Amino acid sequence: MKKTIVSTFILLVASFGLAQAQETKEQVTFRFVAGNDMLFSPWNGNGENLARLTEFITTHKETFVLGEGAIYVNGYCATTGNTAQRLQRAKTMSNRVKSELITCCGLTEQHFITQNVATAYEGQKNIVVVTVTIPAQQAESKTEKPEVLPPEQPKQELQELPMEQAKQEPEPQPEPAVAFSPASATTTRTVFNLRTNLLYWAAATPNIGLQWRITPSYGIKIDGGYSKWEYNGENKIQKLWFINPEMRRYMLENKRFYMGLGATLGEYNLKLGSTGYQGSVYGGALTVGYQLSMGRHFSCDFNIGLGAAHLTYDTFGVIDGVRVFKAKKVSKTIFGPTQIGVSLIWHISHPSLKRQAL
C-alpha cells in the first residue's frame, strides 16, 4: 500500500514538472490613461513592452501559423460608468493592442483568445494583459538554430539566456477560463486628426484644420479658411483668409474637456450692405471646449474663445460700379468672443508610427 502511495506521488510530481516544461510563456501589460482608449507608446513602458512582445512573437511566428501556440488578450476596465460601458471600453483597449500586433507581426484575428471584464486587475483599472504561450520544444528548436546567434556570441551565453529571460518574466497570472470573440480590431494609433468647422461652412467659408495629440494631456491644433465670393456683382462681396493656431491642455478623467491659448491672423474684404470693410485682423484668446465622441473614427468639438481682436481697415461704398473710400486706416480693438466652433473631427493614424504602441 505504501509503495502504491509513494509511486502515485512521484508520478504526480513528475507529471506536474513535465506539464510545466511543455510550454514557454511571455507576458506583458499595457496600461491605458483613465477615460482614454488610445494606446500611448511613451507612457508607462508601453513602447518597451510592445517591442519585447513583438520580438517574441516574431521569433516563434511559425508556431502560431501551425496553430500550436496561443495568445491570450485580457482587457480590464473598472472606471466610471455602468457595466456595459466598462465592458465596451475594455473591448476597445483589447482591440487597440491586437491591431498593433496584427500590424507589427502579421497575425490575424484567429490567433487571439480574448476576454474582457468590467473589473480591476490587481488594483489596476485600465490595462490589457497579453500572455503568449508556446510548446517548450518549439522554443528550444528556435534557440538551437545557429543563425539566431551572432557570430561572436559564445555557446555559454546561449545556455544562460533562459535564466536571463526567467528573471525578466513577471509572475504568472491566471489565464481566462472563458473566451469569446471580440469586435473587429481598429486602427490603434490616433496621432493626427483632420477637422473642419461646420459654422464656417454655414457662412460660406471653406475651412480645414489639423490636430495633433502630443500626449494624453497636451495637443496642438491649427485651422485655416479661405473664401472668394461675389454676389450680385458689386452689391455683396466676401473675400477673406484666416489661420487659427492653438495650444490645448486636456483635463478631467476622460481627457475630453480642455482649455487652450489660441491666436487669430487674417485679412478680409467684406461688403454685405451699403458699406464695405477691407483690412486685416490679429488677436488672441483663451479657449474652452469639449470633444464629444461619435464612434471609433469621428468626434465633435465644441469650443469658444474669449479674448481681444485688433482690426485695421478701410471703409468704402460702391457708386455706379466704382469703389469710393469713406475712411482710411481705421483701427479698432474688440474684446469678447473671438472664436466659436462646432467642428467635425476625423481620427486618422500616421503610417510611419504604425509600429509603435500608443
KEGUTOR-101765 format. One record per residue (C-alpha): residue in three letters; x, y, z. Coordinates in steps of 0.2 Angstrom, whole numbers, padded with zeros to 4 digits, always signed. Example, Ala and Ser with C-alpha at 12.3 -4.5 7.8 and 13.67 -1.06 7.14 Angstrom:
2
ala+0062-0022+0039;ser+0068-0005+0036;
This chain:
358
met+0000+0000+0000;lys+0014+0012+0005;lys+0023+0008-0011;thr+0007+0012-0021;ile+0005+0029-0012;val+0024+0034-0015;ser+0023+0029-0033;thr+0007+0039-0036;phe+0015+0054-0028;ile+0031+0053-0038;leu+0020+0051-0054;leu+0010+0066-0050;val+0026+0077-0046;ala+0034+0071-0062;ser+0018+0074-0072;phe+0017+0092-0065;gly+0035+0095-0069;leu+0033+0089-0087;ala+0017+0100-0089;gln+0027+0115-0083;ala+0041+0111-0095;gln+0029+0108-0110;glu+0027+0127-0113;thr+0036+0143-0113;lys+0027+0159-0108;glu+0029+0178-0112;gln+0018+0190-0103;val+0017+0209-0104;thr+0005+0223-0098;phe-0001+0238-0107;arg-0008+0252-0097;phe-0021+0265-0103;val-0025+0283-0097;ala-0041+0283-0087;gly-0055+0289-0099;asn-0044+0287-0115;asp-0044+0271-0125;met-0029+0277-0135;leu-0013+0267-0133;phe+0002+0279-0130;ser+0019+0272-0133;pro+0029+0284-0122;trp+0018+0281-0107;asn+0021+0269-0093;gly+0033+0257-0103;asn+0020+0253-0116;gly+0033+0255-0130;glu+0046+0244-0122;asn+0033+0231-0118;leu+0027+0231-0136;ala+0045+0229-0143;arg+0048+0214-0132;leu+0032+0206-0136;thr+0034+0209-0155;glu+0051+0201-0154;phe+0045+0186-0145;ile+0030+0183-0157;thr+0040+0186-0172;thr+0054+0174-0167;his+0041+0160-0164;lys+0029+0165-0178;glu+0029+0148-0187;thr+0022+0141-0171;phe+0006+0151-0172;val+0005+0148-0190;leu+0004+0129-0186;gly-0009+0133-0173;glu+0002+0126-0159;gly+0003+0142-0148;ala-0009+0153-0140;ile-0010+0172-0137;tyr-0022+0177-0123;val-0028+0195-0123;asn-0037+0200-0107;gly-0044+0218-0105;tyr-0049+0225-0088;cys-0058+0241-0085;ala-0065+0247-0069;thr-0068+0266-0072;thr-0084+0276-0070;gly-0099+0271-0080;asn-0110+0256-0080;thr-0105+0238-0083;ala-0109+0238-0101;gln-0099+0254-0104;arg-0084+0247-0095;leu-0085+0231-0105;gln-0086+0241-0121;arg-0070+0251-0116;ala-0061+0235-0111;lys-0065+0228-0128;thr-0059+0244-0137;met-0042+0243-0127;ser-0040+0225-0131;asn-0043+0229-0150;arg-0030+0243-0149;val-0017+0230-0143;lys-0022+0217-0155;ser-0022+0228-0170;glu-0004+0234-0166;leu+0001+0215-0165;ile-0008+0212-0181;thr+0001+0226-0190;cys+0019+0223-0182;cys+0019+0204-0183;gly+0007+0199-0197;leu-0005+0190-0187;thr-0024+0188-0189;glu-0039+0189-0178;gln-0040+0170-0176;his-0023+0169-0167;phe-0030+0178-0152;ile-0041+0172-0137;thr-0049+0187-0130;gln-0058+0190-0113;asn-0064+0207-0107;val-0071+0211-0090;ala-0078+0226-0081;thr-0067+0224-0066;ala-0049+0229-0060;tyr-0034+0218-0060;glu-0023+0218-0045;gly-0028+0236-0042;gln-0025+0242-0060;lys-0041+0249-0068;asn-0037+0251-0086;ile-0025+0238-0093;val-0023+0224-0106;val-0013+0209-0101;val-0006+0199-0115;thr+0000+0181-0112;val+0009+0171-0125;thr+0012+0153-0123;ile+0021+0141-0135;pro+0027+0122-0133;ala+0044+0121-0125;gln+0050+0110-0139;gln+0046+0124-0151;ala+0055+0137-0141;glu+0071+0125-0139;ser+0071+0122-0158;lys+0071+0141-0161;thr+0086+0144-0149;glu+0096+0129-0156;lys+0096+0137-0174;pro+0114+0143-0177;glu+0108+0158-0187;val+0099+0165-0172;leu+0116+0168-0163;pro+0128+0182-0168;pro+0144+0175-0174;glu+0154+0182-0159;gln+0142+0175-0146;pro+0150+0161-0136;lys+0140+0145-0133;gln+0139+0148-0114;glu+0129+0164-0117;leu+0116+0153-0126;gln+0115+0142-0111;glu+0112+0156-0099;leu+0099+0165-0110;pro+0084+0156-0102;met+0090+0161-0085;glu+0090+0179-0090;gln+0073+0178-0098;ala+0066+0170-0082;lys+0072+0185-0072;gln+0063+0197-0083;glu+0047+0187-0084;pro+0033+0194-0072;glu+0025+0181-0060;pro+0012+0170-0070;gln-0005+0177-0070;pro-0021+0166-0070;glu-0027+0164-0088;pro-0045+0166-0093;ala-0057+0151-0092;val-0069+0158-0104;ala-0065+0166-0121;phe-0077+0175-0133;ser-0075+0183-0150;pro-0070+0202-0149;ala-0075+0216-0160;ser-0065+0218-0176;ala-0048+0226-0172;thr-0047+0245-0175;thr-0033+0257-0180;thr-0023+0258-0165;arg-0014+0274-0165;thr-0023+0291-0167;val-0009+0303-0169;phe-0016+0316-0181;asn-0034+0322-0183;leu-0042+0331-0198;arg-0055+0344-0193;thr-0067+0356-0201;asn-0078+0370-0193;leu-0096+0367-0198;leu-0101+0385-0193;tyr-0088+0392-0205;trp-0096+0382-0219;ala-0113+0389-0214;ala-0105+0406-0218;ala-0099+0400-0235;thr-0081+0399-0229;pro-0072+0383-0233;asn-0060+0378-0220;ile-0049+0363-0214;gly-0038+0360-0199;leu-0025+0348-0192;gln-0025+0342-0174;trp-0010+0333-0165;arg-0012+0325-0148;ile+0006+0325-0142;thr+0002+0317-0126;pro-0015+0312-0117;ser-0015+0329-0109;tyr-0007+0341-0122;gly-0011+0344-0140;ile-0009+0357-0154;lys-0022+0362-0167;ile-0022+0374-0182;asp-0037+0379-0193;gly-0037+0389-0209;gly-0051+0395-0220;tyr-0052+0404-0237;ser-0066+0412-0247;lys-0068+0422-0263;trp-0086+0426-0267;glu-0095+0440-0276;tyr-0114+0440-0275;asn-0125+0450-0287;gly-0110+0459-0295;glu-0105+0474-0285;asn-0118+0473-0271;lys-0111+0459-0260;ile-0093+0454-0258;gln-0084+0441-0246;lys-0066+0438-0249;leu-0055+0433-0234;trp-0042+0421-0227;phe-0038+0417-0209;ile-0027+0405-0198;asn-0031+0400-0180;pro-0017+0391-0171;glu-0020+0384-0153;met-0011+0375-0139;arg-0023+0364-0128;arg-0022+0356-0111;tyr-0034+0342-0109;met-0041+0339-0092;leu-0053+0329-0081;glu-0053+0310-0080;asn-0059+0306-0098;lys-0047+0320-0106;arg-0061+0327-0116;phe-0063+0344-0108;tyr-0049+0356-0112;met-0043+0374-0111;gly-0032+0382-0123;leu-0022+0398-0129;gly-0026+0402-0147;ala-0022+0416-0159;thr-0030+0423-0175;leu-0022+0431-0190;gly-0031+0435-0207;glu-0037+0448-0220;tyr-0054+0452-0226;asn-0064+0462-0239;leu-0082+0461-0235;lys-0097+0471-0241;leu-0114+0464-0236;gly-0123+0481-0236;ser-0120+0499-0241;thr-0103+0500-0233;gly-0088+0488-0236;tyr-0073+0484-0225;gln-0056+0479-0231;gly-0042+0476-0219;ser-0033+0464-0208;val-0035+0456-0191;tyr-0025+0448-0177;gly-0028+0444-0159;gly-0028+0430-0146;ala-0040+0422-0134;leu-0042+0409-0120;thr-0052+0395-0127;val-0063+0382-0118;gly-0071+0367-0126;tyr-0077+0349-0125;gln-0074+0334-0138;leu-0089+0323-0139;ser-0086+0305-0146;met-0096+0300-0161;gly-0089+0282-0163;arg-0072+0275-0167;his-0067+0287-0181;phe-0076+0303-0178;ser-0079+0316-0164;cys-0087+0333-0162;asp-0078+0348-0155;phe-0087+0362-0147;asn-0077+0377-0142;ile-0077+0396-0139;gly-0063+0408-0137;leu-0064+0424-0127;gly-0050+0437-0129;ala-0046+0453-0140;ala-0045+0456-0159;his-0037+0471-0166;leu-0044+0476-0183;thr-0036+0489-0196;tyr-0047+0493-0211;asp-0053+0505-0224;thr-0072+0508-0227;phe-0079+0510-0244;gly-0095+0511-0254;val-0099+0507-0272;ile-0107+0520-0283;asp-0111+0516-0301;gly-0098+0502-0301;val-0084+0512-0294;arg-0077+0509-0276;val-0077+0525-0266;phe-0067+0525-0250;lys-0076+0533-0235;ala-0062+0531-0221;lys-0044+0525-0222;lys-0033+0516-0209;val-0047+0514-0196;ser-0040+0505-0181;lys-0051+0496-0168;thr-0049+0483-0154;ile-0063+0472-0149;phe-0065+0462-0133;gly-0076+0447-0131;pro-0079+0431-0141;thr-0066+0430-0155;gln-0068+0411-0159;ile-0083+0400-0160;gly-0083+0382-0167;val-0093+0366-0169;ser-0080+0356-0178;leu-0081+0338-0185;ile-0065+0328-0182;trp-0059+0313-0191;his-0047+0302-0182;ile-0033+0296-0193;ser-0016+0287-0190;his+0001+0292-0196;pro+0008+0277-0206;ser+0026+0280-0200;leu+0021+0277-0182;lys+0012+0260-0185;arg+0025+0250-0177;gln+0024+0260-0161;ala+0011+0257-0147;leu+0000+0271-0141;
